[in-house]
Amino acid sequence: MNSCVFIISSLLLLLLVTTTGSQLVAAGGNDMKQCLDDERDALLLFKAPLHDHHEHLSKWTAEGDDCCNWKGVTCSNQTGHVTGLDVIGYWLEGEISHSLLNLTYLNILDLSYNSFRGTIPTIIGSLTELRYLDLGWNHFNGTIPPEFGNLTNLQHLHLNSVGRCRVKSIEWLSHLSHLQSLRMGGISLAKQNHWVDVILSLQKLSDLSLGGCELSQVMYPYSSSFLNSSSSSSIVYLYLQNNNLTSSMYRWLLPLTSNKLRFLYLSSNMLDGIPKYLGNLCSLEYLEISNNSAAVKFPDFLNNLSGCTSLSLQELSAQGSQFTGSFSIEIQKFSSLMYLYLTDNHLIGSISEKLWGLPRLELLDISFNNLTVPSTYHLSNISYVKNLDLSSCKLLGPRFPKWIIQTLKNLTFLDLSNTGISDTIPLEFWDSWPSQLEYLNLSSNNISGKVPDLLSKFDKDYSAIDLSSNSFHGPILNVPSTLSILNLSRNKFSGGIAFICQIVDGFLEFLDLSHNSLTGQLPDCLWHFKYLRVLNLGHNNLFGRLPPSIGSLIQLQVLYVYDNNFSGELPLSLKNCTGLISLNLGANKFSGDVPVWIGENLSGLYVLILRSNNFFGTIPLQLCQLPNLQVLDLSMNNLHGSIPSCLSNLTSMLHQGGFPQDTQYFITLGGLNIIYKRGTYVDHAMIEWQGDEREFSRTLKLVKSIDLSSNNLTGQIPNEITNLSDLIALNFSKNALSGEIPQHIGEMKKLLTLDLSRNNLSGRMPSSMSQMSLLNYLDLSFNNLSGRIPTSTQLQSFEPSRYNGNKRLCGLPLTKKCPGDEEPEVPPLIGKGEGDGEDTDDDELWGWFCIGVGMGFATGFWIACGALLLNRQGRRAFFQFYDSFKDWVYVKVVVFVSSFQKSR
């Protein structure tokens, strides 16, 4: 007891002395802390050529106070000299001033995460007091100055992603004997022979990052003396990812490893296995070998790691690593393993009970494999597993796996999506994790039944629920207030949606209730959702007006209410949602003028769909101010007036490429405060395509279309519309347009579908239309067109009905001949007389050609199909690919067929 009192008293006395001393230094050292004039001027010259977009350096002025108080500047308390310049992430843009040469006492120079450009000044090599230098994540070019070799006091040199820089020679690195951390990711070392020797000369180096340095292209990574070297590496962190390395690299990797190595990153290479010496690194805690392109047998991989590494390894990250074979029971040797990521491999077989015997396992992700999970395990309570991802594995059953409920009592993260469950959820499931569950994904199964009151569940911040694509029914009752993701789409839920007003904690980012049978009005409580980015209520039976509080959704990117019964004018507050990129209000009963503020305020839109409503008035010219717009659909309304010629200002329809931005949401890992999954919302849109309504999803960002059909538009088609050279679909049908088809419409060479039917267009079809070689759908019926249909492969390939209702139109494919047309005489076959029955050489050649084609097709067909029939993994991968990209394939096939027809 007395000793405790003595220790506490001593600590208090030490604290008092330290605090008093600090105060005395601060009080008596103010005079010495004033920065020097020449160093202040050097800082002002450093600032002068820079664009300070966020005004971080706004107080750096000649009339300002002591520069030692400036943001990003540190001075010595004793001398007043500037010792630190740290402007990390200030968004500065420009070149580095040579005035830094006057800051000769700098210990720390951190210019990372900015937009500095130009060459890296060689004068930095004169700042010999530097201990920390970070120029990473900028836009420099040229060479890394070899003068950096003069910085003999340097302990940390970080040049990751400095820009398009190269290294003439890395010999200068060997002079930095105090270097502890070296990061050169993204700088090519392809011509740096003997670079391994240089690294081994740095005896204090503990952190080495050479990701993306083209190490596979180095001819001689080490010298002949390297093999006899007795140098011992002190590296603790080793990053070698994204270098296209093959297993030949293991020869020079050996001396860079030792029992000091704790973290090893080998991802995005071409390794077909690992050597046994990696299994003898007794301090290795983290091994990342994800996204390797060479096949590796998983049992062999574990066997080579099964030395003392199996006792120290805490995390194995091997997503997308082409692992094959069974889920080996060798895994039971890795007694320290806490986190195991094996998603997106080719593992087969059943998950052994041995896996659950790992005493420290907290996270298991074996999703997207060909693994089967037994319906029952004979396990006792497993208290350590918190995160379980079995997505796209096969649960044997198809009953809901009760062993999860009975044994995994401490789960915070559970993903059983697309696992073949066809069952109701046992009631005890919802009571098994009273409040600790943060993420639940049961999507893409055939689970039925009602969802109980979830208010007392999921009370962790940023929790997520995904029950989409099932057969749940009944009303949606109470939901937690802390949700960040709620996806209940594509079920059979009914009733109102007032429950969303319970989500009051402001974390909600993603809300998808589409494709249900929900009714009622959208409640006016949306001001809670300051971070909501996706609101999808489409394909329900909701009605009433959009509430004014929708304008509170200042982070909203996607608003989808397609196919409901909403009515009234659009609320003016919606113009506050300036982050919108997709606005889909189609198939409702909205009315009023098309708001001008859509073009004035929502400049980020790439999708604007107002089709099938009751909008009236003219098309506002302000819509022409939307530079990213790719899909404009105002069809089936009551619009009148002319088509604005300024639509040619929609620049995204002029240039190649699709909309680049994705709407992402993030799933944090239970208890670890790191991002576990990054989800991307796939936007959807129903678009009139070649006479039918078609849903686009994954390929929507490649679609560029204008649909103004089924209105009361008058006047001529603007000639300027033909400037939209990247447009693939144009529909002006069912209006009252007059005049001629623009003469240069053939310049729209990427058009796949063109519908100008049921108007009052007159005159001849422009001859330039013969150049539209990709055109796959054309309808000009029921106009007043006249003259000959231009001759081309495409225009004659359409059904005559596409030209019907134009009485003065003639020529193929119509049966009506044009004036002057005569029946062509069929010329006699050269070299073959009347009644000549002998086969010519050409006939024989053609016959053999047909036989060859037939045999080639049959052989190729059965090779491909046989491979799919015999290879389960290949069959699964093929059909997953087909399902995911069917829209993309559809569009590309249309383009290919059209191009092929032209070439013939």
QUIZIFEN-V213703 format. One line per field, one symbol per residue. ss: DSSP state (2 for helix, 1 for strand, 0 for the rest). psi: psi as a letter, one per 30 degrees, with the letter a starting at -180 (. if undefined). Layout:
BEGIN
ss: ???
psi: ???
END
This chain:
BEGIN
ss: 0222222222222222222222222222000000002222222222220011000000000000002220001110000001111100000111100222220000011100001111100222220000011100001111100222220000011100001111000022222000001110000100000022222200000011100000222000000222220000000011100000002222222222000000111000000000022222000001110000000112222222000022220011100000111100222220000011100001111100222220000011100001111000000000000011100001100000022222200000111000000001002222220000001110000001100000000000001111000011111000000011111000011110022222000000011100001111100002220000011100001111000222220000011100001111000222220000011100001111100022222000001110000111100022222000001110000111100022222022200000000011111100000011111110001111100111110002220011100001111100222220000011100001111000002220000011100001111100222220000011100001111100000022200222200001110000000000000000000000000000002222222222222222222222222222220222222222222202222222222222222220
psi: eeeeeeeeeeeeeeeeeeeeeeeeeeefgeeffklkeeeeeeeeeeeegkjieghfgfgilfgaakfffkkfkklkfeffkjfkjjhkgfhkkalkkfffffifgkekjjglhahkaalkkfffffiffkfkkjglhahllalkkfffffiffkfjjjgkhfaillkekgefeffifgkekjjgkfkkgfgikgfeeeeffifgkfjkjhkhghfffkeifllefefgkgkkkgkekjjglhghklffffefeefflagfkekkjglhahkgaklffffgjfgkfkjkhlhkfkkkkeeeeeefggbfefffkfkjjhkhggklaljkfffffiffkekjjgkhahklaljlfeeffjfgkekjjglhahkkklfkkilakjfekfkkjgkgljjkchlkjffeefeifgkfkkjgkhggkjllkkefeffeieffkfkkjglhahkaalkakgeflhgkkhlkkjglhahkllljakllfgkfkjjglhahklalgfffffiffgfkfkjjglhahklaljligfffifgkfkjjglhahlaalklfffffifgkekjjgkiahklllkkfffffifgkfjjjglhahlaaljkffefefhffkfkjjglhahkaaljkffffgjffkfjjjglhahkaalkkfffffiffffllllkfkkjllkjkkjffhlkekjkkkjklkkkjjhflkkkkdfgeffkjlkjglhahklalkkeffffifgkfkkjglhahkaalkkfgfffiffkekjjglhahklalkkfffffiffkfkkjglhahllakkkkleeefflkfffflgifgkllkglfkllkfklkkkjklkkgjlkgjgkkleeeeeeeeeeeeeeeeeeeeefeeeeeeefjeeeeeeefeeeeegeeeeeeeeeeeeeeeeef.
END
